[in-house]
Each structure stands twice: as structure tokens, then as C-alpha cells.
């Protein structure tokens, strides 16, 4: 049973709601004390000799953070800048305090790095972008600088991390559900009070195609109550193509139509499913798992036995966690949907994004 299921069950009774509210108060107090300790020198903030930009969020899961990190790293690398990604490797199977570096090592195992860092490393391999993983992100940044002389370090999902000094914070807000019910975890989805938006140099609204113009303006007005000077950009996730993983080839979106089955382990699985439906698919079977789910051969056999002749569609993040013998179980019609984040408004708006990443960098010549 995941957090959402536990929370829903508790919210159905008065004692459960009081328990959740009490836990939220404790969570908020702990977060405030941690920030206060760093602000007042009780805990040490470490700096590295590189520009550090955090790409994070103020709510738990589902904002599209990974695609934003990929967009940032790709844009910087294409301009010849030495960029590295630093991550804590959330829920990695093989936990260690040692720094793990994913860079030009095809035999690396996602279990030692975490599913999202491993997926990012695979996607960015053509741009030679290292992904450095450690629970001590200051140590990971130091290693990135030592080994790769990184000009810019992207701190993945580090808005609530204060040990590593950063030059700018980019905060993602999901336009479908921007602030949950306005309460902190675990009663709500907020990781911090909305006053934390004061630390943002840029806010990017994601999934804007799933909100009305009026809803988007309301979200912007709410953000400006806490940071009236911050630039707010709009974005949406754009499907690019499918990857037929059994045959190792790209497939045009229009070539997979009709009825299908899908599965994913995401913060908001309904977003992935809605995307498939918008591409013209009728989902006859769907499986949802808790975020960062590890897949076993038994999972795959269930998919194979249940789907019949339907194509089976998942995400890259899920695919990298397939067991080693997956080809023995899934032999045909297995597709990974490739999705990119797109900043709305053309070159001028994209420039605002890249200027926060690296002020000397502009795509306009």
C-alpha cells in the first residue's frame, strides 16, 4: 500500500484526519528547523567551484522534473558546455555512501544508481553528460568537478536540499494539481509551505495542455502572492515516438493505434495514460504501481498472459527496471513512449529558461 492509498484510507475517518494533520505539523516543524539551521550556520553549506542550478519542485511527485533536467542538460551540452547531473539516487536498490558515476559505462546497473538517474544517463549518453549519484550531494558535486571539470552542475530534485550551495532554483509546478490541498505531507502533497517559492529564480508550469487558460492564470496569481518578481514559463510534455524494444527501432506515433495495454510506476500514472489516449489508443488493460516500482519476472509474465494480442506500452523509466531475462518473457509488441518537455512560446521563452541555467548562454546569436 503506497502513501496515497494510506492517506485516502485515513482521511475517511476523523481520527485518521487528525493523525495526518498532526504528522504534517511535525513534518513542517522538522523542515523549518533544518532550513533555520543552515541559514544560521548551525549546519555547514558547502560550495563548489562551478555554477550549480537546482531543478526541483514544491510538491511530491508528478511534476515532470526528470524531463526538465533532460531538457536543461541537452540544451547546455549542445552549446558545448561541460554539464553534469547530481542526484541522490532515490530508492536505489543497492544503497551505498560511495559516489556512483554513470558515464560511458554500458555495463552499469540501475540498482546502484536508481531508476531515474540511470534513465537520464542512457538518454544523455550521446551528449557525454555524466550523472553522479550520492546521498551526499555536495560530495557528488565535488566528484563531478574533479573528474569532469563541469562548468555547470544540475542538482536533480534538490529544492529541499540545503547542504550544497546553489546559484539558482528552478521550481516546477504541475498545472493539473499545483499545490494539492494546500497542506504539507502527509496530509497534503506540499513538501514545504508556499513561502518557499521566494527562493525560486524561475517557475515552470508543467502539463499546461491539461489546464484551461483561466486555471493557468489563477496558478500564476497564486505564485506571485509569494514571489511577485519571479518569471513563470509554461510547458507541456510532447510525445515524440515509440521505441519497439524487442526490435530495437523507433516507431512513428501513428503506427501504433487501436486497442492497447499499458503499465507504469509514476507519481501520477493517469497523466501517462491520458497521453496514450490522446494519441488515439483505447486502453483495454492498465496496471499502476507505486513510484519507482521494481519489476520481477512474475510482473512481466502477468502482463504477457493478460494482454493477449494487445501491444504493451510503458515508459523509459519503467523499461530500465526490467529484469535481465525480460526478452524470454516479452517477445513482441512492447513499446516505450519517448516524451520531451517543451517550453511554450518559442525561442524567446526558451531563452529565459537557458539564461537561468547559465547566464552567459543564449541560443540567439
Backbone torsions as a table, in degrees:
resi	resn	phi	psi	omega
1	UNK	NA	123.8	-177.7
2	UNK	-88.0	179.2	-175.8
3	UNK	-57.5	-43.4	-176.9
4	UNK	-63.1	-40.4	179.4
5	UNK	-66.9	-42.2	177.8
6	UNK	-63.1	-44.3	-179.0
7	UNK	-63.0	-45.0	179.6
8	UNK	-60.9	-41.3	180.0
9	UNK	-64.2	-43.2	-178.9
10	UNK	-69.2	-34.6	-177.8
11	UNK	-69.1	-12.0	-179.8
12	UNK	-80.5	-3.2	178.3
13	UNK	-135.1	149.6	179.5
14	UNK	-60.1	-46.5	177.5
15	UNK	-59.9	-37.3	178.8
16	UNK	-64.5	-41.6	179.4
17	UNK	-65.2	-41.2	177.6
18	UNK	-64.4	-37.6	177.5
19	UNK	-62.4	-45.2	179.2
20	UNK	-64.2	-43.4	179.5
21	UNK	-62.9	-40.7	177.5
22	UNK	-63.0	-42.0	178.1
23	UNK	-64.5	-36.4	177.5
24	UNK	-64.1	-39.4	178.2
25	UNK	-63.1	-42.8	178.7
26	UNK	-65.3	-41.3	178.4
27	UNK	-61.4	-44.7	179.5
28	UNK	-64.3	-40.0	179.9
29	UNK	-65.5	-40.3	179.1
30	UNK	-65.0	-41.0	178.3
31	UNK	-64.9	-42.7	179.3
32	UNK	-62.9	-43.8	-179.5
33	UNK	-62.7	-39.0	178.8
34	UNK	-64.3	-45.6	178.5
35	UNK	-63.6	-42.3	-180.0
36	UNK	-61.1	-39.8	-179.2
37	UNK	-63.7	-39.9	177.8
38	UNK	-72.0	-41.1	-178.4
39	UNK	-64.2	-29.5	-176.1
40	UNK	-106.0	12.1	173.5
41	UNK	80.1	7.6	177.0
42	UNK	-71.1	-31.5	172.4
43	UNK	-116.9	147.4	-173.6
44	UNK	-88.3	130.4	173.2
45	UNK	-93.7	126.4	-179.4
46	UNK	-99.5	141.9	178.0
47	UNK	-115.2	151.8	173.1
48	UNK	-125.7	157.7	-176.3
49	UNK	-84.0	59.8	179.0
50	UNK	-158.8	156.3	174.3
51	UNK	-72.7	133.3	-179.7
52	UNK	-121.4	124.1	178.1
53	UNK	-124.0	126.6	178.2
54	UNK	-91.7	135.1	171.0
55	UNK	-118.4	107.8	-174.0
56	UNK	-144.8	-162.9	-179.6
57	UNK	-148.2	172.0	-177.7
58	UNK	-107.9	-5.6	177.3
59	UNK	-120.4	168.3	-178.2
60	UNK	-88.0	112.2	168.8
61	UNK	69.9	154.7	167.3
62	UNK	84.2	8.2	-177.9
63	UNK	-88.0	-14.5	-176.5
64	UNK	92.1	29.2	-175.7
65	UNK	-60.6	-42.5	-175.7
66	UNK	-62.4	-42.3	178.7
67	UNK	-66.6	-30.2	176.3
68	UNK	-68.5	-40.7	176.5
69	UNK	-63.1	-42.0	178.4
70	UNK	-63.2	-42.4	178.1
71	UNK	-60.8	-45.4	-179.5
72	UNK	-63.7	-47.9	-177.6
73	UNK	-63.6	-41.1	179.9
74	UNK	-64.5	-45.7	-179.5
75	UNK	-60.9	-42.4	-179.4
76	UNK	-69.5	-44.4	-178.1
77	UNK	-65.1	-36.6	179.1
78	UNK	-63.3	-24.4	178.1
79	UNK	-91.0	7.2	175.9
80	UNK	84.3	9.8	178.6
81	UNK	-82.1	143.8	177.6
82	UNK	-84.4	108.7	-174.7
83	UNK	-121.0	143.0	174.9
84	UNK	-132.3	153.4	176.8
85	UNK	-111.0	133.1	177.1
86	UNK	-114.1	131.3	-177.9
87	UNK	-141.1	153.8	175.4
88	UNK	-83.2	-13.2	179.9
89	UNK	71.1	55.5	-174.8
90	UNK	-56.4	130.4	176.5
91	UNK	58.5	32.2	174.5
92	UNK	-70.4	148.1	-173.7
93	UNK	-71.8	-42.8	-177.8
94	UNK	-101.1	90.5	-174.1
95	UNK	-82.0	138.7	-179.8
96	UNK	-156.6	151.4	176.0
97	UNK	-81.8	-10.7	179.1
98	UNK	-70.9	150.3	177.5
99	UNK	-77.5	128.7	177.2
100	UNK	-106.8	129.8	-179.0
101	UNK	-116.0	122.8	174.4
102	UNK	-102.9	109.3	-179.4
103	UNK	-163.1	110.6	175.8
104	UNK	54.4	38.9	178.0
105	UNK	-128.6	87.1	-174.4
106	UNK	-62.6	-18.3	-179.3
107	UNK	-90.0	5.4	-179.8
108	UNK	-62.9	152.0	-177.9
109	UNK	-112.3	132.0	-178.6
110	UNK	-62.8	-24.0	-177.2
111	UNK	-64.2	-29.6	-179.7
112	UNK	-84.1	-12.8	-174.4
113	UNK	-117.2	-30.2	-171.6
114	UNK	104.5	151.0	-173.5
115	UNK	-66.2	-44.1	-176.8
116	UNK	-69.3	-47.3	175.9
117	UNK	-58.9	-40.2	-179.9
118	UNK	-63.8	-44.2	178.8
119	UNK	-62.2	-43.6	179.0
120	UNK	-61.3	-40.6	178.9
121	UNK	-61.0	-41.4	179.7
122	UNK	-66.2	-44.2	-178.8
123	UNK	-65.1	-36.7	-174.6
124	UNK	-93.7	5.7	-176.0
125	UNK	-58.8	-34.7	-179.1
126	UNK	-67.5	-20.3	179.6
127	UNK	-100.5	3.2	178.2
128	UNK	56.3	45.6	178.1
129	UNK	-97.9	116.3	178.2
130	UNK	-75.0	146.0	173.4
131	UNK	-117.0	121.6	-173.5
132	UNK	-114.9	126.3	-171.2
133	UNK	-120.4	132.1	173.5
134	UNK	-167.4	146.3	172.8
135	UNK	-64.0	-23.8	173.5
136	UNK	-96.6	92.6	-173.5
137	UNK	-69.8	-23.3	173.8
138	UNK	-66.7	-39.2	177.2
139	UNK	-67.3	-38.6	177.9
140	UNK	-64.0	-40.9	178.5
141	UNK	-64.9	-39.2	177.8
142	UNK	-62.2	-40.7	178.3
143	UNK	-66.9	-39.1	177.9
144	UNK	-62.1	-41.8	179.6
145	UNK	-68.2	-41.5	-178.0
146	UNK	-65.5	-45.6	-174.0
147	UNK	-84.5	-32.9	-170.8
148	UNK	-120.9	-0.1	-179.7
149	UNK	51.2	45.3	-173.0
150	UNK	-62.9	130.4	175.7
151	UNK	-80.6	-27.9	178.0
152	UNK	-143.6	135.4	178.7
153	UNK	-114.8	124.6	176.6
154	UNK	-93.9	117.9	179.3
155	UNK	-89.1	107.4	-176.0
156	UNK	-78.8	121.2	175.6
157	UNK	55.0	55.2	-176.7
158	UNK	-124.8	22.3	-176.4
159	UNK	-63.6	-31.2	179.0
160	UNK	-94.7	6.1	178.0
161	UNK	-97.1	129.2	-173.9
162	UNK	-120.1	-5.0	-176.6
163	UNK	-70.3	-34.5	179.5
164	UNK	-97.2	121.0	179.4
165	UNK	-67.9	136.3	177.2
166	UNK	-125.2	159.5	-178.6
167	UNK	-91.4	-23.7	-179.7
168	UNK	-159.6	151.6	175.4
169	UNK	-117.3	126.4	170.2
170	UNK	-105.9	121.3	-175.6
171	UNK	-110.7	128.7	178.1
172	UNK	-96.4	137.2	178.9
173	UNK	-128.9	124.8	-178.3
174	UNK	-77.5	116.1	-176.9
175	UNK	-65.4	-22.2	179.6
176	UNK	-72.2	-35.2	-176.7
177	UNK	-153.2	74.4	-167.1
178	UNK	-64.2	-41.4	-172.9
179	UNK	-132.1	19.5	-178.7
180	UNK	58.6	-133.9	176.4
181	UNK	-97.7	14.1	178.5
182	UNK	82.3	3.6	-178.4
183	UNK	-107.0	154.9	177.5
184	UNK	-74.4	161.3	172.2
185	UNK	-58.5	145.0	1.8
186	UNK	-93.6	-3.2	-180.0
187	UNK	-68.5	-38.4	177.3
188	UNK	-120.5	-160.2	-178.6
189	UNK	-108.7	-3.8	-177.0
190	UNK	-72.2	133.4	173.5
191	UNK	-83.7	-25.8	-179.9
192	UNK	-145.7	161.5	171.5
193	UNK	-62.7	157.2	-177.7
194	UNK	-63.2	-16.4	175.5
195	UNK	-60.9	-20.0	178.4
196	UNK	-63.2	-20.4	177.9
197	UNK	-61.3	-15.9	176.5
198	UNK	-62.8	-22.2	-179.3
199	UNK	-85.5	-4.6	-174.5
200	UNK	-82.3	131.7	171.5
201	UNK	-87.7	-22.7	-179.7
202	UNK	-154.7	140.2	173.1
203	UNK	-117.4	131.1	176.8
204	UNK	-115.2	117.8	174.3
205	UNK	-81.0	127.5	-179.9
206	UNK	-107.6	163.3	-179.5
207	UNK	56.7	37.9	-177.6
208	UNK	-67.7	-21.3	177.7
209	UNK	-71.5	-11.0	179.9
210	UNK	-104.5	15.2	176.9
211	UNK	-131.9	154.0	178.4
212	UNK	-81.5	159.5	176.0
213	UNK	-54.9	-38.4	179.1
214	UNK	-64.6	-42.1	178.6
215	UNK	-63.5	-39.4	178.9
216	UNK	-64.0	-41.8	178.8
217	UNK	-65.5	-37.4	177.6
218	UNK	-63.5	-40.4	178.2
219	UNK	-64.2	-43.5	179.5
220	UNK	-62.6	-41.0	178.5
221	UNK	-62.0	-40.0	179.5
222	UNK	-65.2	-42.4	178.9
223	UNK	-62.4	-40.8	-177.2
224	UNK	-72.1	-14.9	172.1
225	UNK	-63.5	-26.7	-176.5
226	UNK	-108.1	-20.9	179.2
227	UNK	-152.1	90.8	-171.9
228	UNK	-79.4	-3.8	-179.3
229	UNK	-108.0	-8.8	-173.6
230	UNK	-70.8	140.3	173.8
231	UNK	-75.9	135.7	179.7
232	UNK	-121.6	120.3	179.0
233	UNK	-107.6	154.9	176.0
234	UNK	-106.6	146.0	178.9
235	UNK	-147.4	166.4	174.6
236	UNK	-149.7	157.6	179.7
237	UNK	-93.2	124.5	-175.7
238	UNK	-111.6	117.8	173.4
239	UNK	-63.6	138.9	-179.3
240	UNK	-105.7	-51.3	-176.3
241	UNK	-169.1	170.4	170.5
242	UNK	-99.5	154.3	169.0
243	UNK	-113.5	119.6	173.3
244	UNK	-79.5	99.6	-171.3
245	UNK	-73.2	-22.2	178.0
246	UNK	-73.4	-34.4	-179.4
247	UNK	-102.8	-9.1	177.6
248	UNK	66.4	45.2	-179.2
249	UNK	-143.7	157.4	175.7
250	UNK	-80.0	146.3	179.7
251	UNK	-130.2	132.3	179.0
252	UNK	-62.8	145.4	-178.0
253	UNK	-57.0	-37.3	-176.6
254	UNK	-73.2	-11.6	-177.8
255	UNK	-87.0	-4.5	174.9
256	UNK	-119.1	103.7	-175.1
257	UNK	-136.1	171.2	176.2
258	UNK	86.2	-143.8	-176.8
259	UNK	-84.7	147.4	-177.9
260	UNK	-155.2	167.4	172.0
261	UNK	-119.9	152.2	-179.8
262	UNK	-146.3	160.6	173.4
263	UNK	-151.6	153.6	177.9
264	UNK	-164.7	161.2	174.0
265	UNK	-129.3	85.2	-174.4
266	UNK	-128.1	165.7	176.9
267	UNK	-62.5	-38.4	178.3
268	UNK	-133.1	84.3	-176.5
269	UNK	-62.3	-25.8	-178.8
270	UNK	-63.4	-26.9	178.2
271	UNK	-66.4	-45.2	177.5
272	UNK	-61.7	-44.7	-178.8
273	UNK	-64.8	-40.3	178.5
274	UNK	-63.9	-37.7	177.8
275	UNK	-61.4	-43.4	179.0
276	UNK	-64.2	-40.4	178.5
277	UNK	-65.4	-37.5	178.0
278	UNK	-67.5	-21.0	177.2
279	UNK	-85.1	2.9	175.0
280	UNK	99.8	9.2	-178.7
281	UNK	-90.6	146.9	171.6
282	UNK	-106.9	112.9	-175.0
283	UNK	-84.5	106.2	-179.0
284	UNK	-87.1	-21.0	179.8
285	UNK	-147.4	135.0	177.9
286	UNK	-144.0	142.2	176.6
287	UNK	-122.1	133.2	176.5
288	UNK	-118.5	133.9	179.5
289	UNK	-125.9	159.8	175.2
290	UNK	-59.2	148.6	179.8
291	UNK	-51.9	137.5	179.0
292	UNK	71.1	23.5	178.6
293	UNK	-58.3	138.3	174.2
294	UNK	-94.0	129.6	-176.4
295	UNK	-95.8	136.9	178.4
296	UNK	-109.7	166.4	174.6
297	UNK	-56.0	-31.9	179.2
298	UNK	-64.8	-39.9	175.3
299	UNK	-57.1	-49.8	-176.0
300	UNK	-64.8	-36.6	178.0
301	UNK	-65.3	-36.8	176.4
302	UNK	-62.5	-44.9	178.0
303	UNK	-58.1	-48.5	-174.4
304	UNK	-65.5	-41.6	-177.7
305	UNK	-73.0	-27.1	-174.9
306	UNK	-91.6	-32.8	-171.7
307	UNK	-73.6	-19.5	-177.4
308	UNK	65.7	-123.9	-179.7
309	UNK	-98.0	6.9	-177.1
310	UNK	-73.5	143.9	170.5
311	UNK	-64.8	146.7	-177.3
312	UNK	-112.2	123.9	-172.6
313	UNK	-122.1	138.2	178.1
314	UNK	-145.7	-168.6	-179.3
315	UNK	-108.5	164.1	178.2
316	UNK	-62.8	-39.8	179.0
317	UNK	-58.7	-36.9	178.3
318	UNK	-77.1	-38.0	-176.5
319	UNK	-62.1	-38.1	-177.1
320	UNK	-66.3	-13.0	180.0
321	UNK	-100.6	10.8	174.4
322	UNK	-62.0	144.3	174.6
323	UNK	-65.5	159.9	-174.7
324	UNK	-58.8	-30.7	-176.2
325	UNK	-94.9	24.7	-173.6
326	UNK	-60.7	-32.2	-178.1
327	UNK	-66.3	-22.9	177.5
328	UNK	-74.9	-19.8	-175.9
329	UNK	-104.2	-46.6	179.8
330	UNK	-103.9	108.2	-170.8
331	UNK	-105.8	-17.5	-178.7
332	UNK	-158.7	159.1	173.7
333	UNK	55.3	49.5	173.9
334	UNK	-115.7	120.9	-173.0
335	UNK	-122.8	141.8	172.0
336	UNK	-108.6	128.5	179.2
337	UNK	-86.6	122.1	176.5
338	UNK	-90.6	124.6	-176.7
339	UNK	-129.0	136.6	176.6
340	UNK	-119.0	152.2	173.5
341	UNK	-86.5	133.1	179.2
342	UNK	-122.5	125.6	175.3
343	UNK	-77.9	126.5	179.0
344	UNK	-73.0	151.7	172.1
345	UNK	101.6	5.2	174.1
346	UNK	80.2	-161.2	-173.3
347	UNK	-60.7	-38.8	-177.4
348	UNK	-62.9	-42.7	179.9
349	UNK	-72.0	-36.5	176.7
350	UNK	-63.7	-35.7	177.5
351	UNK	-61.0	-36.4	178.7
352	UNK	-63.4	-36.3	177.2
353	UNK	-66.0	-49.1	-176.1
354	UNK	-71.3	-28.8	178.8
355	UNK	-67.3	-31.4	175.3
356	UNK	-71.5	-36.7	178.0
357	UNK	-62.8	-47.2	-174.7
358	UNK	-153.1	100.8	-170.1
359	UNK	-56.7	-27.3	-179.4
360	UNK	-82.1	-5.9	-173.2
361	UNK	-97.5	128.3	173.0
362	UNK	-145.1	135.8	178.5
363	UNK	-76.2	-16.8	178.7
364	UNK	-86.2	125.2	-176.8
365	UNK	-97.6	NA	NA
